[in-house]
Amino acid sequence: MLRYDHARRRVETAGKRWLYYTFLLDYRLTQKKTAAATLPYDAIRHIRFGPDWTNRIVGPGWRVFTDLQQGTLPDVAWVNPPIIATDHAQATSAAGSIT
């Protein structure tokens, strides 16, 4: 597991609020977060096993649209797309590609 999280630390040092929205399949099925999907913060030990995992990693990912409509987006929001829309090389779709 990684031991750093520079961007998160800078956001918190600046006194800003952050959330990480994720479209994990297990959220739709169980409403729980697991390491069964691509979730970068799963690799940072003190987030994965600390209170941020419960309080700042949120889903389902489309909640970002609800928060946007309600004006409740945090100062910084990271959104992890569903695997079908990712730009990762092993993805089965070009939907998330940047060309």
Residue frames relative to the residue before (quaternion, step in Angstrom):
aa qw qx qy qz dx dy dz
M 1.0000 0.0000 0.0000 0.0000 0.00 0.00 0.00
L 0.5073 -0.6439 0.4862 0.3027 3.53 -1.13 0.70
R 0.2916 -0.7724 0.5424 0.1555 3.55 -1.14 0.60
Y 0.6972 0.4300 -0.2868 0.4968 3.60 1.16 0.29
D 0.0088 0.7691 -0.6390 0.0116 3.53 -1.27 0.43
H 0.1204 -0.8794 0.4578 0.0508 3.51 0.74 1.18
A 0.6834 0.4861 -0.3089 0.4486 3.61 0.76 -0.94
R 0.6474 0.5138 -0.3211 0.4623 3.58 0.91 -0.88
R 0.6634 0.5121 -0.3087 0.4499 3.57 0.87 -0.92
R 0.6528 0.5068 -0.3206 0.4628 3.60 0.96 -0.79
V 0.6295 0.5292 -0.3305 0.4631 3.57 1.00 -0.82
E 0.6990 0.4618 -0.2772 0.4704 3.59 0.85 -0.94
T 0.6215 0.5398 -0.3417 0.4534 3.59 1.02 -0.75
A 0.6715 0.4781 -0.2822 0.4908 3.57 1.12 -0.68
G 0.5055 -0.6765 0.4080 0.3469 3.59 1.28 0.00
K 0.4885 0.6661 -0.4226 0.3730 3.56 1.21 0.47
R 0.4252 -0.6862 0.5371 0.2446 3.54 -1.25 0.59
W 0.0499 -0.8042 0.5921 0.0145 3.59 -1.01 0.80
L 0.0632 -0.7491 0.6568 0.0595 3.52 -1.35 0.49
Y 0.2294 -0.7363 0.6209 0.1408 3.52 -1.25 0.55
Y 0.1817 -0.8001 0.5679 0.0660 3.57 -0.40 1.28
T 0.0184 -0.8220 0.5688 -0.0198 3.57 -0.84 0.94
F 0.3383 -0.7416 0.5554 0.1649 3.53 -1.14 0.78
L 0.1424 0.8323 -0.5262 0.1011 3.59 1.03 0.67
L 0.5285 -0.6389 0.4645 0.3109 3.55 -0.97 0.89
D 0.6579 0.5227 -0.3313 0.4292 3.58 0.92 -0.81
Y 0.5521 0.5859 -0.4102 0.4285 3.61 1.13 -0.39
R 0.6668 0.4954 -0.3058 0.4653 3.56 0.94 -0.87
L 0.7263 0.4490 -0.2448 0.4593 3.57 1.02 -0.73
T 0.8447 0.1792 -0.0406 0.5027 3.58 0.83 -0.98
Q 0.3485 -0.7350 0.4900 0.3135 3.60 1.26 -0.38
K 0.6171 0.5006 -0.3589 0.4897 3.61 1.21 0.50
K 0.4060 -0.6930 0.5391 0.2534 3.54 -1.19 0.60
T 0.0187 0.7741 -0.6328 0.0092 3.57 -0.96 0.86
A 0.5818 -0.5813 0.4373 0.3638 3.55 -1.29 0.08
A 0.4040 0.7621 -0.4335 0.2610 3.60 1.23 0.31
A 0.7461 0.3240 -0.2053 0.5442 3.60 1.20 -0.07
T 0.6416 -0.5018 0.4010 0.4192 3.54 -1.30 0.03
L 0.2154 0.7545 -0.5848 0.2057 3.54 -0.37 1.25
P 0.3486 -0.7908 0.4556 0.2136 3.61 -0.07 1.23
Y 0.6624 0.5135 -0.3325 0.4325 3.61 0.91 -0.74
D 0.4989 0.6320 -0.4325 0.4058 3.59 1.24 -0.13
A 0.6744 0.5107 -0.2829 0.4520 3.60 1.19 -0.53
I 0.6513 0.4753 -0.3238 0.4950 3.61 1.22 -0.09
R 0.4600 -0.7633 0.3866 0.2373 3.51 -0.21 1.42
H 0.7456 0.4195 -0.2655 0.4445 3.62 0.63 -1.03
I 0.6197 0.4743 -0.3683 0.5053 3.61 1.19 -0.18
R 0.6653 0.5215 -0.3115 0.4340 3.59 0.84 -0.97
F 0.7989 0.2587 -0.1276 0.5278 3.58 0.94 -0.84
G 0.6264 0.5257 -0.3430 0.4622 3.58 1.22 0.38
P 0.7521 -0.4165 0.2699 0.4336 3.58 -1.28 -0.03
D 0.5636 0.6059 -0.4029 0.3910 3.63 1.10 -0.48
W 0.5869 0.5862 -0.3764 0.4125 3.62 1.07 -0.67
T 0.7162 0.4157 -0.2360 0.5086 3.58 1.04 -0.76
N 0.7833 0.4059 -0.1789 0.4356 3.56 0.88 -0.96
R 0.8092 0.2949 -0.1322 0.4906 3.62 1.05 -0.64
I 0.6315 0.4335 -0.3374 0.5472 3.61 1.24 -0.20
V 0.0353 0.8539 -0.5105 0.0945 3.57 -0.22 1.26
G 0.0509 0.7808 -0.6209 0.0475 3.52 -1.24 0.48
P 0.4995 -0.0731 -0.8424 -0.1883 1.43 -2.39 0.24
G 0.7128 -0.5214 0.2862 0.3717 3.53 -1.21 0.60
W 0.6306 0.5450 -0.3568 0.4219 3.58 1.03 -0.64
R 0.4220 0.6877 -0.4696 0.3583 3.58 1.27 0.01
V 0.5400 0.6228 -0.4017 0.3990 3.60 1.16 -0.53
F 0.6563 0.5052 -0.3150 0.4635 3.60 1.03 -0.73
T 0.6240 0.5236 -0.3277 0.4786 3.58 1.05 -0.74
D 0.6669 0.4945 -0.3002 0.4697 3.57 0.90 -0.95
L 0.6219 0.5388 -0.3316 0.4615 3.58 1.06 -0.73
Q 0.6782 0.4897 -0.2859 0.4674 3.59 0.88 -0.95
Q 0.7289 0.4272 -0.2357 0.4802 3.58 1.02 -0.80
G 0.4627 -0.6996 0.4350 0.3275 3.58 1.27 -0.08
T 0.5485 0.6356 -0.3810 0.3873 3.58 1.16 0.54
L 0.2937 0.7487 -0.5403 0.2475 3.60 1.14 0.48
P 0.4689 -0.6501 0.5030 0.3234 3.59 -1.06 0.62
D 0.7032 -0.4339 0.3363 0.4518 3.57 -1.30 0.07
V 0.7764 0.0954 -0.0345 0.6221 3.57 1.07 -0.82
A 0.0167 -0.7949 0.6061 -0.0222 3.56 -0.87 1.00
W 0.1376 -0.7426 0.6503 0.0818 3.53 -0.91 1.00
V 0.1153 -0.7900 0.6002 0.0484 3.58 -0.96 0.87
N 0.2063 -0.7642 0.6043 0.0905 3.55 -0.71 1.16
P 0.3270 -0.7884 0.4806 0.2014 3.63 -0.36 1.18
P 0.5938 -0.5234 0.4380 0.4261 3.57 -1.22 0.27
I 0.6527 -0.5557 0.3424 0.3847 3.58 -1.08 0.68
I 0.6210 0.5587 -0.3478 0.4258 3.60 1.05 -0.64
A 0.7562 0.3552 -0.1945 0.5140 3.61 1.16 -0.52
T 0.4274 0.7186 -0.4600 0.2991 3.59 1.21 0.21
D 0.3796 -0.7066 0.5402 0.2546 3.56 -1.22 0.40
H 0.3426 0.7320 -0.5099 0.2945 3.60 1.23 0.38
A 0.6156 -0.6067 0.3680 0.3427 3.55 -1.02 0.82
Q 0.7080 0.4590 -0.2666 0.4657 3.60 1.02 -0.70
A 0.4162 0.7239 -0.4641 0.2956 3.60 1.25 0.05
T 0.4271 -0.7129 0.5035 0.2362 3.55 -1.16 0.65
S 0.7326 0.3424 -0.2094 0.5497 3.58 1.27 0.08
A 0.3635 -0.7088 0.5549 0.2400 3.57 -1.16 0.49
A 0.3305 0.7954 -0.4639 0.2072 3.59 1.31 0.14
G 0.7644 0.3500 -0.2011 0.5028 3.60 1.01 -0.68
S 0.4042 0.7495 -0.4480 0.2724 3.57 1.27 0.11
I 0.2677 -0.7090 0.6277 0.1778 3.50 -1.20 0.65
T 0.0389 -0.8260 0.5622 -0.0088 3.58 -0.57 1.11
